[in-house]
Amino acid sequence: MYGNFIFLAGEDSKDPNTQRVQGSTVVEQAEHLFQNMKATLESLGSSLNNVIKYTVYLKDPRDRMNYQEARVNYLPQNPPSTLIMGVDLAEPEMLIEIDATAVIPERNK
Protein backbone atom coordinates (compact mmCIF):
# COMPACT_ATOMS: atom_id res chain seq x y z
CA MET A 1 0.00 0.00 0.00
CA TYR A 2 0.99 3.57 -0.62
CA GLY A 3 -1.41 6.29 0.47
CA ASN A 4 -4.82 5.15 -0.72
CA PHE A 5 -3.35 2.83 -3.39
CA ILE A 6 -3.09 -0.95 -3.07
CA PHE A 7 -0.63 -2.79 -5.30
CA LEU A 8 -1.23 -6.53 -5.61
CA ALA A 9 1.47 -8.56 -7.36
CA GLY A 10 1.38 -12.21 -8.27
CA GLU A 11 -2.24 -12.89 -7.36
CA ASP A 12 -2.95 -16.51 -8.21
CA SER A 13 -5.35 -19.38 -7.59
CA LYS A 14 -3.46 -20.95 -4.69
CA ASP A 15 -5.43 -21.98 -1.65
CA PRO A 16 -4.34 -19.55 1.12
CA ASN A 17 -4.00 -22.42 3.62
CA THR A 18 -2.32 -25.14 1.55
CA GLN A 19 -0.59 -23.01 -1.12
CA ARG A 20 -1.75 -25.55 -3.71
CA VAL A 21 -2.95 -24.28 -7.08
CA GLN A 22 -6.74 -24.64 -7.30
CA GLY A 23 -8.36 -25.55 -10.63
CA SER A 24 -7.03 -27.13 -13.80
CA THR A 25 -8.42 -24.70 -16.40
CA VAL A 26 -8.00 -20.96 -16.83
CA VAL A 27 -11.69 -20.43 -15.97
CA GLU A 28 -11.37 -22.46 -12.73
CA GLN A 29 -8.09 -20.83 -11.74
CA ALA A 30 -9.43 -17.34 -12.50
CA GLU A 31 -12.48 -18.01 -10.29
CA HIS A 32 -10.21 -18.94 -7.36
CA LEU A 33 -7.88 -16.04 -8.12
CA PHE A 34 -10.71 -13.48 -8.06
CA GLN A 35 -12.04 -14.96 -4.80
CA ASN A 36 -8.56 -14.61 -3.26
CA MET A 37 -8.16 -11.08 -4.61
CA LYS A 38 -11.61 -10.08 -3.34
CA ALA A 39 -10.73 -11.28 0.17
CA THR A 40 -7.38 -9.46 0.14
CA LEU A 41 -8.85 -6.17 -1.10
CA GLU A 42 -11.73 -6.29 1.39
CA SER A 43 -9.29 -6.92 4.25
CA LEU A 44 -7.54 -3.68 3.21
CA GLY A 45 -10.74 -1.60 2.97
CA SER A 46 -11.25 -1.83 -0.79
CA SER A 47 -12.98 -4.14 -3.29
CA LEU A 48 -12.79 -5.51 -6.81
CA ASN A 49 -14.92 -2.52 -7.90
CA ASN A 50 -12.06 -0.22 -6.86
CA VAL A 51 -9.41 -1.82 -9.07
CA ILE A 52 -8.11 0.72 -11.57
CA LYS A 53 -5.65 -1.45 -13.53
CA TYR A 54 -4.98 -5.13 -14.21
CA THR A 55 -2.06 -6.94 -15.79
CA VAL A 56 -3.06 -10.51 -16.63
CA TYR A 57 -0.38 -13.11 -17.27
CA LEU A 58 -1.55 -16.21 -19.12
CA LYS A 59 0.54 -19.31 -19.73
CA ASP A 60 -1.17 -19.52 -23.12
CA PRO A 61 -2.39 -16.18 -24.52
CA ARG A 62 -5.01 -18.05 -26.55
CA ASP A 63 -6.83 -18.52 -23.21
CA ARG A 64 -7.80 -14.82 -23.23
CA MET A 65 -11.48 -15.60 -23.84
CA ASN A 66 -11.49 -18.16 -21.01
CA TYR A 67 -10.12 -15.52 -18.64
CA GLN A 68 -12.78 -13.07 -19.82
CA GLU A 69 -15.48 -15.70 -19.23
CA ALA A 70 -14.51 -15.87 -15.54
CA ARG A 71 -13.92 -12.11 -15.27
CA VAL A 72 -17.56 -11.19 -15.97
CA ASN A 73 -18.60 -12.81 -12.67
CA TYR A 74 -16.37 -10.51 -10.64
CA LEU A 75 -15.69 -7.27 -12.50
CA PRO A 76 -17.90 -4.45 -13.76
CA GLN A 77 -19.31 -4.62 -17.26
CA ASN A 78 -16.70 -2.04 -18.28
CA PRO A 79 -13.57 -3.35 -16.55
CA PRO A 80 -10.59 -1.10 -15.85
CA SER A 81 -7.54 -0.81 -18.06
CA THR A 82 -6.24 -4.33 -18.63
CA LEU A 83 -3.11 -5.69 -20.28
CA ILE A 84 -3.16 -9.40 -21.14
CA MET A 85 0.07 -11.17 -22.08
CA GLY A 86 1.45 -14.67 -22.47
CA VAL A 87 4.34 -15.64 -20.19
CA ASP A 88 5.97 -18.60 -18.48
CA LEU A 89 4.64 -18.71 -14.92
CA ALA A 90 6.48 -19.75 -11.75
CA GLU A 91 4.84 -23.16 -11.37
CA PRO A 92 3.94 -25.57 -14.19
CA GLU A 93 0.33 -26.03 -13.05
CA MET A 94 -0.32 -22.27 -12.91
CA LEU A 95 -2.22 -21.02 -15.97
CA ILE A 96 -2.96 -17.45 -14.87
CA GLU A 97 -1.58 -14.78 -12.57
CA ILE A 98 -2.67 -11.16 -12.11
CA ASP A 99 -1.16 -7.91 -10.86
CA ALA A 100 -3.69 -5.27 -9.84
CA THR A 101 -3.76 -1.69 -8.64
CA ALA A 102 -6.73 -0.62 -6.53
CA VAL A 103 -7.72 2.42 -4.50
CA ILE A 104 -9.17 2.65 -1.02
CA PRO A 105 -12.27 4.85 -1.18
CA GLU A 106 -12.04 8.03 0.91
CA ARG A 107 -14.82 6.86 3.24
CA ASN A 108 -12.74 3.79 4.23
CA LYS A 109 -9.49 5.62 4.99
Long-range contacts (C-beta under 8 A, 24 or more apart in sequence): 1-44, 1-104, 4-103, 4-104, 4-105, 4-106, 4-109, 5-101, 5-102, 5-103, 5-104, 6-41, 6-44, 6-46, 6-100, 6-101, 6-102, 6-103, 6-104, 7-99, 7-100, 7-101, 8-37, 8-40, 8-41, 8-98, 8-99, 8-100, 8-101, 8-102, 9-99, 10-90, 10-97, 10-99, 11-36, 11-37, 11-40, 11-97, 11-98, 11-99, 11-100, 12-36, 12-94, 12-96, 12-97, 12-98, 13-94, 13-96, 21-91, 21-93, 21-94, 23-95, 24-93, 25-66, 25-95, 26-58, 26-60, 26-63, 26-66, 26-67, 26-70, 26-95, 26-96, 27-66, 27-67, 27-69, 27-70, 29-94, 29-95, 29-96, 30-66, 30-67, 30-70, 30-71, 30-96, 31-70, 31-73, 33-96, 33-97, 33-98, 34-70, 34-71, 34-73, 34-74, 34-75, 37-98, 37-100, 38-74, 41-102, 44-104, 45-104, 45-105, 45-108, 45-109, 46-102, 46-103, 46-104, 46-105, 46-108, 47-102, 48-74, 48-75, 48-102, 49-76, 50-102, 50-103, 50-104, 50-105, 51-75, 51-80, 51-100, 51-101, 51-102, 52-80, 52-81, 52-101, 52-102, 52-103, 53-80, 53-81, 53-82, 53-100, 53-101, 54-79, 54-80, 54-81, 54-82, 54-83, 54-98, 54-99, 54-100, 55-82, 55-83, 55-85, 55-98, 55-99, 55-100, 56-82, 56-83, 56-84, 56-85, 56-96, 56-97, 56-98, 57-85, 57-86, 57-87, 57-89, 57-96, 57-97, 57-98, 57-99, 58-84, 58-85, 58-86, 58-87, 58-95, 58-96, 59-86, 59-87, 59-88, 59-89, 59-94, 59-95, 59-96, 60-86, 60-95, 61-85, 61-86, 63-95, 63-96, 67-96
